Amino acid sequence: MNEKDNEFIKYIKENYYLGDYGVVHEKEIPIFGEQFGLDDKKVKQELKRIDCIIFKSGSKINAKNVEWDKLKDIKLGKGQRIPKYVQGKKIETAAGKRIWSRIREELLREHNMSCQICGFNTDKPGDLHAHEIWEYDENNFVLILKEIQLICTRCHGCQHPENAAMLSIKNDEKKGILRVIPKSHVLEMYLMRVNQWNLDTFKQYQKKFSDEKCELMRAEVLNARSSDPAAVKKRELNNANWRYNIEGKIPFHDEVIQILREKDLYFD
C-alpha cells in the first residue's frame, strides 16, 4: 500500500467512521478519487479492504443480507413527529429557563460532556442537547416525562424529523459533501454508523419507518375531515389544558415538581 492509499484510508477513518464502523456515499467516490489521485475502482477496493460500507440509494432490499437481530434493539432511530396537541410543551417552558439551565449543566457534568447514545465527547457544551422523552396520557391530558437524555446534535436531529436534515449536516459543511449528497442521506448514513447496520438492514428499517409514518399521516387527514369520535377526540386533545407528571429520575426532580405544582401544572 503506497502513501496515497495510506492518506486516503486515514482520511476515511477520521471523517466517515464511528468507532470501527464506516459508511460513505456512492456519489463521493469520484470526489475521493480526485482528491487523492485514485481511480474509482481503486477507491472501491480500498473501501472494501477496510470494510467500509458504500451507501447506495434506490437499490432493492436483499432479505438474505438483513441482520434481523440488529433491528430488535435499535440504539438510535428516526423519531416520529410528536402529536400536534403537545408540540411546544416542555419542561423549559413550563418550569422556566432557570431550572432548565441547572438541569442541563448537571447532565453535562454527570455524563462527562458525552452523548448518551453514540458516545461523542466534546469540550463545547453547545454540541450537546438535553432531549426530553415523553409519554402521553390522552384520557387525563397529562404529559409524562420519562427521561432527559444528553445527546449530540446529530442524534438529536434523528429524534426530530422536522429539523433532522439541517441538524445532521451542521458538522459536514466544511467537507463540502452537500454538493453531491441529499441532506436526508447524510442523516441516514449516520444512523447506519450508530447502529452498525449494513445497507440492507438499514433499508428494511427505513421501509418499516416509512410505512408507520404513512399510516399516521393518513389517520391525521381522515380525522381532520371527519366528524366521527376519533376526530372529535383529536380536537379535544388539541384544545385541552395539559398538565405534567414526572416518572423518570431527572436532575432536581423534586424542585421541578414543586415549581409545576405552584403553577397548577402538575398532575399527581
Backbone as numpy.savetxt, mean C-alpha at the origin, in Angstrom:
# Nx Ny Nz CAx CAy CAz Cx Cy Cz
32.78 -12.34 -15.70 31.94 -11.15 -15.70 32.82 -9.90 -15.70
32.60 -8.99 -16.69 33.46 -7.82 -16.80 32.98 -6.67 -15.93
33.70 -5.56 -16.02 33.40 -4.42 -15.15 32.01 -3.84 -15.42
31.62 -3.78 -16.71 30.29 -3.25 -17.04 29.20 -4.10 -16.40
29.38 -5.42 -16.47 28.40 -6.33 -15.88 28.30 -6.11 -14.37
29.44 -5.95 -13.73 29.46 -5.71 -12.28 28.75 -4.41 -11.90
28.98 -3.37 -12.68 28.34 -2.08 -12.42 26.82 -2.20 -12.59
26.42 -2.93 -13.62 24.99 -3.11 -13.88 24.31 -3.86 -12.74
24.93 -4.96 -12.32 24.35 -5.76 -11.23 24.27 -4.94 -9.95
25.31 -4.20 -9.65 25.31 -3.36 -8.45 24.19 -2.34 -8.50
24.00 -1.71 -9.67 22.95 -0.71 -9.83 21.57 -1.33 -9.62
21.33 -2.49 -10.21 20.04 -3.16 -10.08 19.76 -3.53 -8.62
20.74 -4.07 -7.94 20.52 -4.50 -6.55 20.32 -3.31 -5.61
20.93 -2.18 -5.93 20.76 -1.00 -5.09 19.43 -0.30 -5.31
18.87 -0.41 -6.52 17.68 0.37 -6.87 16.41 -0.43 -7.11
16.52 -1.75 -7.33 15.35 -2.53 -7.70 15.12 -3.75 -6.82
15.86 -3.82 -5.74 15.72 -4.95 -4.82 15.17 -4.49 -3.48
14.40 -5.37 -2.85 14.00 -5.21 -1.46 14.47 -6.48 -0.77
15.51 -6.35 0.04 16.15 -7.55 0.57 16.82 -8.29 -0.57
16.45 -9.57 -0.74 17.06 -10.37 -1.82 16.08 -10.61 -2.96
15.06 -9.75 -3.09 14.03 -9.96 -4.11 13.95 -8.73 -5.01
14.17 -8.93 -6.31 14.20 -7.80 -7.24 13.20 -7.94 -8.37
12.68 -6.78 -8.84 11.75 -6.73 -9.97 12.08 -5.49 -10.80
12.21 -5.67 -12.12 12.37 -4.55 -13.03 11.28 -4.63 -14.09
11.03 -3.54 -14.77 9.99 -3.48 -15.81 10.60 -3.80 -17.17
9.84 -4.50 -17.99 10.34 -4.88 -19.32 10.74 -3.66 -20.16
10.06 -2.52 -19.96 10.37 -1.33 -20.75 11.67 -0.67 -20.33
12.21 -1.09 -19.19 13.48 -0.51 -18.74 14.70 -1.21 -19.33
14.50 -2.36 -19.91 15.63 -3.14 -20.42 16.47 -2.36 -21.44
15.86 -1.74 -22.46 16.71 -0.95 -23.39 17.37 0.25 -22.73
16.74 0.80 -21.69 17.36 1.92 -20.97 18.60 1.45 -20.23
18.50 0.27 -19.59 19.67 -0.31 -18.92 20.79 -0.55 -19.93
20.40 -1.08 -21.10 21.39 -1.38 -22.12 22.14 -0.13 -22.56
21.39 0.95 -22.76 22.00 2.21 -23.18 22.90 2.77 -22.09
22.45 2.65 -20.85 23.18 3.22 -19.73 24.49 2.49 -19.46
24.50 1.16 -19.64 25.68 0.37 -19.28 26.39 -0.25 -20.48
25.94 0.12 -21.67 26.62 -0.38 -22.86 26.42 -1.86 -23.09
25.21 -2.36 -22.80 24.89 -3.78 -22.97 23.73 -3.91 -23.95
23.70 -5.01 -24.72 22.53 -5.22 -25.58 21.41 -5.85 -24.76
20.19 -5.83 -25.31 19.02 -6.30 -24.57 19.18 -7.75 -24.12
19.75 -8.58 -24.98 19.92 -9.98 -24.64 20.82 -10.14 -23.43
21.90 -9.36 -23.39 22.84 -9.44 -22.27 22.18 -8.96 -20.98
21.38 -7.90 -21.07 20.67 -7.38 -19.90 19.77 -8.47 -19.32
19.01 -9.13 -20.18 18.10 -10.18 -19.73 18.87 -11.35 -19.11
20.00 -11.70 -19.72 20.82 -12.79 -19.18 21.32 -12.47 -17.77
21.77 -11.23 -17.58 22.27 -10.84 -16.27 21.16 -10.78 -15.23
19.99 -10.32 -15.63 18.85 -10.28 -14.71 18.44 -11.69 -14.32
18.45 -12.58 -15.28 18.10 -13.98 -14.99 19.13 -14.61 -14.06
20.38 -14.27 -14.26 21.46 -14.85 -13.45 21.31 -14.50 -11.98
20.78 -13.31 -11.69 20.62 -12.90 -10.28 19.16 -13.08 -9.81
18.38 -13.83 -10.62 16.98 -14.14 -10.28 16.13 -12.89 -10.09
16.38 -11.87 -10.91 15.57 -10.66 -10.87 14.41 -10.82 -11.85
13.19 -10.61 -11.37 11.99 -10.80 -12.20 11.79 -9.64 -13.15
11.36 -9.94 -14.36 11.03 -8.91 -15.34 9.51 -8.76 -15.39
9.02 -7.60 -15.01 7.58 -7.32 -14.99 7.09 -7.13 -16.42
6.08 -7.93 -16.81 5.48 -7.83 -18.14 3.99 -7.63 -18.00
3.47 -6.58 -18.60 2.03 -6.30 -18.51 1.31 -7.02 -19.65
0.07 -7.40 -19.38 -0.76 -7.97 -20.44 -0.63 -9.46 -20.65
0.34 -10.09 -20.02 0.50 -11.53 -20.21 -0.54 -12.29 -19.38
-0.93 -13.47 -19.88 -1.93 -14.28 -19.20 -1.31 -15.00 -18.01
-2.18 -15.41 -17.07 -1.72 -16.11 -15.87 -1.43 -17.57 -16.21
-0.25 -18.03 -15.84 0.09 -19.45 -15.93 -0.13 -20.05 -14.54
-1.25 -20.75 -14.38 -1.64 -21.26 -13.06 -0.57 -22.16 -12.44
0.23 -22.82 -13.28 1.26 -23.72 -12.77 2.35 -22.95 -12.01
2.50 -21.67 -12.34 3.55 -20.87 -11.70 3.06 -20.06 -10.50
1.76 -20.09 -10.25 1.21 -19.32 -9.11 1.63 -19.98 -7.80
2.24 -19.19 -6.92 2.64 -19.68 -5.59 1.47 -19.43 -4.63
0.56 -20.37 -4.59 -0.71 -20.18 -3.88 -0.50 -19.92 -2.39
0.51 -20.52 -1.80 0.75 -20.33 -0.36 1.03 -18.86 -0.03
1.68 -18.15 -0.97 2.02 -16.74 -0.73 0.81 -15.83 -0.83
-0.33 -16.36 -1.30 -1.56 -15.57 -1.37 -2.44 -15.78 -0.15
-2.03 -16.68 0.74 -2.81 -16.94 1.94 -2.51 -15.93 3.05
-1.27 -15.53 3.15 -0.86 -14.59 4.20 -0.09 -13.44 3.54
-0.84 -12.44 3.07 -0.26 -11.35 2.30 0.31 -10.29 3.23
1.55 -9.97 3.03 2.22 -8.97 3.87 1.73 -7.56 3.56
1.56 -7.27 2.26 1.10 -5.96 1.82 0.22 -6.12 0.60
-0.98 -5.55 0.66 -1.89 -5.61 -0.49 -2.42 -4.23 -0.81
-3.18 -4.15 -1.89 -3.82 -2.89 -2.23 -5.04 -2.69 -1.33
-5.17 -1.51 -0.76 -6.34 -1.23 0.07 -7.52 -0.82 -0.79
-8.70 -1.31 -0.43 -9.91 -0.86 -1.10 -10.23 0.55 -0.60
-10.85 1.34 -1.47 -11.27 2.68 -1.05 -12.21 2.57 0.15
-11.95 3.38 1.18 -12.78 3.30 2.37 -14.18 3.82 2.06
-15.20 3.34 2.78 -16.57 3.77 2.49 -16.72 5.29 2.55
-17.58 5.80 1.71 -17.78 7.25 1.63 -18.20 7.84 2.97
-19.01 7.07 3.71 -19.57 7.61 4.95 -18.54 7.81 6.06
-17.33 7.27 5.91 -16.31 7.48 6.95 -15.08 8.21 6.42
-15.10 8.62 5.17 -13.94 9.33 4.62 -13.72 10.64 5.37
-12.47 10.90 5.73 -12.14 12.12 6.45 -12.24 12.01 7.95
-12.78 10.88 8.43 -12.91 10.69 9.88 -11.69 9.93 10.38
-10.93 10.54 11.30 -9.73 9.93 11.82 -9.40 10.52 13.18
-8.47 9.88 13.88 -8.11 10.31 15.23 -7.52 11.72 15.22
-6.74 12.05 14.21 -6.12 13.36 14.15 -7.15 14.47 14.17
-8.25 14.30 13.43 -9.29 15.33 13.38 -10.24 15.24 14.58
-10.50 14.04 15.07 -11.44 13.87 16.17 -10.83 14.24 17.52
-9.61 13.79 17.77 -8.98 14.04 19.07 -8.06 15.26 19.06
-7.64 15.69 17.88 -6.81 16.89 17.79 -5.39 16.61 17.37
-4.78 17.61 16.75 -3.43 17.45 16.21 -2.37 17.33 17.31
-2.63 17.90 18.48 -1.62 17.84 19.55 -1.39 16.41 20.00
-2.47 15.68 20.31 -2.30 14.29 20.76 -1.83 13.42 19.60
-2.26 13.74 18.37 -1.84 12.96 17.21 -0.33 13.09 16.99
0.21 14.28 17.19 1.66 14.48 17.04 2.43 13.65 18.06
1.90 13.55 19.27 2.55 12.75 20.31 2.49 11.26 19.96
1.34 10.83 19.41 1.20 9.43 18.98 2.23 9.10 17.92
2.34 9.97 16.95 3.28 9.75 15.85 4.73 9.69 16.36
5.10 10.61 17.25 6.46 10.63 17.80 6.75 9.34 18.56
5.77 8.85 19.28 5.96 7.62 20.04 6.12 6.42 19.10
5.37 6.39 18.00 5.50 5.31 17.03 6.88 5.31 16.39
7.38 6.50 16.08 8.72 6.62 15.50 9.78 6.07 16.45
9.62 6.39 17.74 10.57 5.91 18.74 10.45 4.40 18.94
9.20 3.94 19.08 8.95 2.53 19.36 9.47 1.61 18.26
9.34 2.06 17.01 9.73 1.20 15.87 11.05 1.62 15.24
11.80 2.43 15.96 13.16 2.80 15.54 13.21 3.35 14.12
12.24 4.20 13.78 12.21 4.88 12.49 12.18 3.87 11.33
11.44 2.77 11.52 11.37 1.73 10.49 9.92 1.39 10.16
9.68 1.09 8.89 8.36 0.68 8.43 8.02 -0.70 9.00
6.83 -0.85 9.56 6.42 -2.11 10.15 6.14 -3.18 9.10
5.94 -2.78 7.86 5.61 -3.75 6.82 6.85 -4.22 6.06
7.58 -3.29 5.46 8.70 -3.68 4.60 10.06 -3.56 5.27
10.12 -2.91 6.45 11.37 -2.78 7.16 12.22 -1.58 6.76
11.72 -0.76 5.84 12.47 0.42 5.41 12.85 1.28 6.61
14.15 1.63 6.70 14.63 2.44 7.81 15.15 3.77 7.29
14.88 4.84 8.01 15.26 6.17 7.54 15.58 7.06 8.73
16.30 8.15 8.46 16.52 9.16 9.49 15.65 10.39 9.24
14.72 10.27 8.27 13.81 11.37 7.93 12.40 11.01 8.36
11.88 11.61 9.43 10.54 11.28 9.93 9.44 11.41 8.86
9.62 12.35 7.93 8.60 12.55 6.90 8.45 11.39 5.96
9.41 10.46 5.93 9.32 9.29 5.07 8.43 8.20 5.66
7.97 8.40 6.90 7.14 7.41 7.58 5.82 8.04 7.99
4.74 7.28 7.82 3.39 7.77 8.12 2.74 6.90 9.19
1.84 7.51 9.95 1.03 6.77 10.91 -0.29 6.41 10.23
-0.51 5.11 10.05 -1.67 4.61 9.29 -2.66 3.93 10.23
-3.90 4.43 10.23 -4.95 3.88 11.09 -5.66 2.71 10.41
-5.90 1.66 11.16 -6.62 0.48 10.65 -7.97 0.42 11.37
-9.05 0.45 10.59 -10.39 0.58 11.14 -11.28 -0.59 10.78
-12.27 -0.80 11.64 -13.44 -1.61 11.31 -14.66 -0.72 11.55
-15.79 -1.10 10.96 -16.97 -0.22 11.02 -18.18 -0.99 11.54
-18.79 -0.45 12.59 -20.04 -0.99 13.12 -21.18 -0.15 12.54
-21.79 -0.66 11.48 -22.81 0.11 10.76 -24.14 0.15 11.51
-24.34 -0.74 12.46 -25.59 -0.74 13.22 -25.60 0.36 14.29
-24.44 0.60 14.89 -24.35 1.60 15.95 -23.62 2.87 15.50
-23.21 2.92 14.23 -22.49 4.07 13.67 -21.21 4.36 14.47
-20.38 3.31 14.55 -19.15 3.41 15.34 -17.94 3.04 14.47
-16.92 3.90 14.53 -15.63 3.61 13.91 -14.75 2.94 14.97
-14.30 1.73 14.68 -13.52 0.96 15.65 -12.06 0.95 15.23
-11.22 1.60 16.01 -9.79 1.65 15.71 -9.11 0.38 16.22
-8.52 -0.38 15.28 -7.88 -1.64 15.64 -6.37 -1.48 15.91
-5.76 -0.54 15.18 -4.31 -0.41 15.28 -3.87 0.87 14.57
-2.72 1.40 14.98 -2.05 2.46 14.23 -0.66 1.94 13.88
-0.39 1.80 12.58 0.89 1.28 12.12 1.80 2.41 11.65
3.09 2.23 11.85 4.08 3.13 11.28 4.57 2.49 9.99
4.25 3.13 8.85 4.62 2.55 7.57 5.21 3.61 6.64
5.99 3.16 5.67 6.67 4.08 4.77 5.70 4.62 3.72
6.19 5.60 2.97 5.37 6.27 1.96 4.79 5.29 0.96
5.61 4.37 0.48 5.13 3.43 -0.53 4.10 2.45 0.02
4.38 1.89 1.19 3.41 0.96 1.79 2.10 1.68 2.09
2.19 2.94 2.51 0.99 3.72 2.77 0.22 3.97 1.48
0.96 4.19 0.38 0.32 4.39 -0.91 -0.53 3.20 -1.32
-0.07 2.00 -0.98 -0.83 0.80 -1.31 -2.16 0.73 -0.55
-2.19 1.34 0.63 -3.40 1.30 1.45 -4.48 2.28 0.99
-4.07 3.27 0.19 -5.01 4.30 -0.26 -4.96 4.40 -1.78
-5.75 3.59 -2.48 -5.66 3.53 -3.95 -5.90 4.85 -4.63
-6.65 5.76 -3.99 -6.91 7.05 -4.63 -5.65 7.91 -4.69
-4.67 7.62 -3.82 -3.42 8.38 -3.80 -2.20 7.54 -4.16
-2.41 6.25 -4.38 -1.30 5.32 -4.48 -0.32 5.63 -5.59
-0.82 6.06 -6.74 0.08 6.27 -7.88 1.15 7.30 -7.56
0.74 8.45 -7.02 1.71 9.50 -6.75 2.63 9.15 -5.57
2.07 8.49 -4.56 2.89 8.11 -3.42 3.96 7.10 -3.83
3.61 6.22 -4.75 4.52 5.15 -5.11 5.69 5.61 -5.95
5.59 6.74 -6.61 6.66 7.16 -7.50 7.54 8.24 -6.91
7.20 8.72 -5.73 7.91 9.87 -5.17 9.42 9.66 -5.13
9.85 8.48 -4.71 11.28 8.22 -4.57 11.94 7.77 -5.87
11.16 7.64 -6.94 11.72 7.16 -8.20 11.89 8.26 -9.23
11.47 9.47 -8.91 11.49 10.53 -9.90 12.92 10.82 -10.39
13.90 10.70 -9.50 15.27 11.01 -9.89 15.81 9.98 -10.89
15.24 8.79 -10.90 15.70 7.76 -11.83 15.16 7.98 -13.24
14.13 8.79 -13.37 13.56 9.07 -14.69 12.72 7.94 -15.24
12.29 7.00 -14.39 11.58 5.85 -14.92 10.17 6.17 -15.39
9.66 7.34 -15.00 8.30 7.69 -15.41 8.21 7.96 -16.90
9.34 8.06 -17.56 9.32 8.24 -19.00 8.71 7.03 -19.69
8.86 5.87 -19.10 8.48 4.65 -19.80 7.51 3.76 -19.03
7.38 3.94 -17.73 6.57 3.02 -16.93 5.32 3.70 -16.39
4.14 3.11 -16.59 2.92 3.67 -15.99 3.05 3.71 -14.46
2.49 4.74 -13.86 2.59 4.91 -12.41 2.06 3.68 -11.66
0.96 3.12 -12.17 0.37 1.97 -11.49 1.34 0.78 -11.47
2.15 0.63 -12.52 3.09 -0.49 -12.58 4.20 -0.33 -11.54
4.60 0.91 -11.27 5.62 1.15 -10.25 5.14 0.60 -8.91
3.90 0.89 -8.58 3.32 0.40 -7.33 3.21 -1.12 -7.34
2.78 -1.69 -8.45 2.59 -3.13 -8.53 3.91 -3.89 -8.41
4.96 -3.33 -9.00 6.29 -3.94 -8.85 6.73 -3.90 -7.39
6.37 -2.84 -6.70 6.72 -2.73 -5.28 5.98 -3.80 -4.46
4.70 -4.04 -4.78 3.95 -5.10 -4.11 4.63 -6.45 -4.30
5.13 -6.68 -5.51 5.81 -7.95 -5.78 7.06 -8.09 -4.92
7.81 -7.00 -4.76 9.05 -7.07 -3.96 8.74 -7.36 -2.49
7.76 -6.63 -1.95 7.43 -6.79 -0.53 6.93 -8.20 -0.23
6.04 -8.72 -1.10 5.45 -10.04 -0.87 6.26 -11.17 -1.46
7.33 -10.83 -2.19 8.16 -11.82 -2.87 7.33 -12.71 -3.78
6.52 -12.06 -4.61 5.67 -12.75 -5.59 6.38 -12.85 -6.93
6.21 -13.95 -7.61 6.59 -13.99 -9.02 5.46 -13.33 -9.83
5.64 -13.20 -11.13 4.69 -12.44 -11.93 3.31 -13.09 -11.97
3.26 -14.41 -12.08 1.96 -15.09 -12.15 1.21 -15.01 -10.82
1.95 -15.06 -9.72 1.30 -14.93 -8.40 0.72 -13.53 -8.25
1.47 -12.51 -8.68 0.95 -11.15 -8.62 -0.30 -11.01 -9.48
-0.28 -11.54 -10.69 -1.43 -11.39 -11.59 -2.67 -12.10 -11.04
-2.45 -13.22 -10.35 -3.58 -13.91 -9.71 -4.16 -13.04 -8.59
-3.29 -12.42 -7.80 -3.76 -11.50 -6.76 -4.50 -10.32 -7.38
-3.94 -9.76 -8.45 -4.52 -8.59 -9.11 -5.91 -8.92 -9.66
-6.08 -10.11 -10.20 -7.39 -10.52 -10.73 -8.43 -10.56 -9.62
-8.06 -11.15 -8.49 -9.00 -11.23 -7.36 -9.32 -9.83 -6.84
-8.30 -8.98 -6.72 -8.52 -7.62 -6.24 -9.44 -6.85 -7.19
-9.22 -6.97 -8.49 -10.03 -6.26 -9.48 -11.47 -6.74 -9.46
-11.66 -8.04 -9.30 -13.02 -8.60 -9.24 -13.77 -8.05 -8.03
-13.09 -7.99 -6.88 -13.72 -7.48 -5.66 -14.04 -6.00 -5.80
-13.13 -5.24 -6.41 -13.33 -3.81 -6.62 -14.53 -3.55 -7.52
-14.67 -4.35 -8.58 -15.80 -4.19 -9.50 -17.12 -4.46 -8.80
-17.13 -5.48 -7.94 -18.36 -5.80 -7.21 -18.76 -4.66 -6.28
-17.78 -4.06 -5.61 -18.07 -2.94 -4.71 -18.61 -1.73 -5.48
-18.00 -1.44 -6.62 -18.43 -0.30 -7.43 -19.82 -0.54 -8.00
-20.09 -1.77 -8.42 -21.41 -2.10 -8.96 -22.48 -1.94 -7.89
-22.16 -2.38 -6.68 -23.12 -2.26 -5.57 -23.40 -0.80 -5.24
-22.36 0.04 -5.27 -22.54 1.47 -4.97 -23.45 2.14 -6.00
-23.25 1.80 -7.27 -24.08 2.40 -8.34 -25.53 1.98 -8.18
-25.75 0.68 -7.93 -27.11 0.19 -7.78 -27.79 0.83 -6.57
-27.06 0.95 -5.48 -27.64 1.53 -4.27 -27.99 3.00 -4.46
-27.16 3.71 -5.18 -27.39 5.14 -5.40 -28.65 5.39 -6.21
-29.04 4.43 -7.04 -30.19 4.61 -7.94 -31.43 3.90 -7.46
-31.33 3.27 -6.32 -32.43 2.42 -5.88 -33.09 2.97 -4.63
-34.33 2.55 -4.43 -35.05 2.92 -3.20 -35.21 1.70 -2.30
-34.48 0.63 -2.59 -34.59 -0.58 -1.78 -33.91 -0.37 -0.43
-34.09 -1.28 0.52 -33.53 -1.11 1.86 -32.03 -0.86 1.89
-31.29 -1.50 0.98 -29.84 -1.30 0.97 -29.49 0.14 0.66
-30.22 0.74 -0.28 -29.96 2.13 -0.65 -30.33 3.07 0.49
-31.42 2.76 1.15 -31.85 3.58 2.29 -30.80 3.52 3.40
-30.26 2.32 3.63 -29.24 2.15 4.66 -27.99 2.96 4.32
-27.59 2.95 3.06 -26.41 3.72 2.65 -26.61 5.21 2.92
-27.78 5.70 2.61 -28.04 7.13 2.87 -28.03 7.41 4.36
-28.54 6.46 5.13 -28.54 6.61 6.59 -27.11 6.66 7.11
-26.24 5.81 6.57 -24.84 5.78 6.99 -24.13 7.08 6.63
-24.43 7.61 5.46 -23.79 8.85 5.01 -24.17 10.03 5.89
-25.38 10.01 6.45 -25.88 11.14 7.22 -25.75 10.95 8.74
-25.22 9.82 9.16 -25.17 9.50 10.59 -24.09 10.31 11.32
-24.28 10.48 12.62 -23.27 11.08 13.49 -22.41 9.95 14.07
-21.26 9.75 13.47 -20.41 8.63 13.84 -19.60 8.94 15.11
-19.43 7.89 15.92 -18.58 7.99 17.10 -17.44 6.97 17.00
-16.56 6.98 17.99 -15.33 6.20 17.91 -15.25 5.20 19.07
-14.55 4.10 18.79 -14.19 3.15 19.83 -12.77 2.67 19.53
-11.98 2.47 20.59 -10.59 2.04 20.39 -10.41 0.66 21.01
-10.22 -0.33 20.16 -10.01 -1.70 20.62 -8.53 -2.04 20.71
-7.75 -1.50 19.78 -6.34 -1.84 19.72 -5.51 -1.07 20.73
-4.29 -1.56 20.94 -3.34 -0.87 21.81 -2.62 0.20 21.00
-2.84 1.46 21.37 -2.20 2.57 20.68 -1.49 3.45 21.72
-0.50 4.22 21.29 0.15 5.14 22.24 -0.86 6.12 22.84
-0.73 6.38 24.14 -1.59 7.33 24.86 -3.07 6.94 24.73
-3.29 5.64 24.80 -4.63 5.06 24.64 -5.68 5.73 25.53
-5.38 5.81 26.84 -6.37 6.35 27.78 -6.62 7.84 27.55
-5.58 8.57 27.20 -5.73 10.02 26.95 -6.60 10.27 25.74
-6.42 9.49 24.71 -7.23 9.65 23.50 -8.70 9.39 23.81
-8.96 8.33 24.55 -10.35 8.01 24.91 -10.96 9.13 25.73
-10.20 9.69 26.67 -10.71 10.77 27.50 -11.07 11.99 26.66
-10.22 12.33 25.71 -10.48 13.48 24.83 -11.76 13.25 24.02
-11.92 12.04 23.50 -13.11 11.72 22.70 -14.37 11.74 23.56
-14.25 11.28 24.81 -15.41 11.29 25.72 -15.83 12.73 26.02
-14.86 13.60 26.23 -15.18 15.00 26.53 -15.88 15.68 25.36
-15.64 15.20 24.16 -16.30 15.74 22.97 -17.57 14.98 22.60
-17.94 14.00 23.47 -19.10 13.15 23.22 -18.96 12.39 21.89
-17.73 11.94 21.63 -17.47 11.22 20.38 -17.08 9.76 20.64
-17.08 9.34 21.92 -16.65 7.97 22.21 -17.84 7.07 22.50
-17.77 5.87 21.96 -18.83 4.86 22.14 -18.27 3.73 23.01
-18.86 3.52 24.18 -18.41 2.44 25.08 -19.13 1.14 24.78
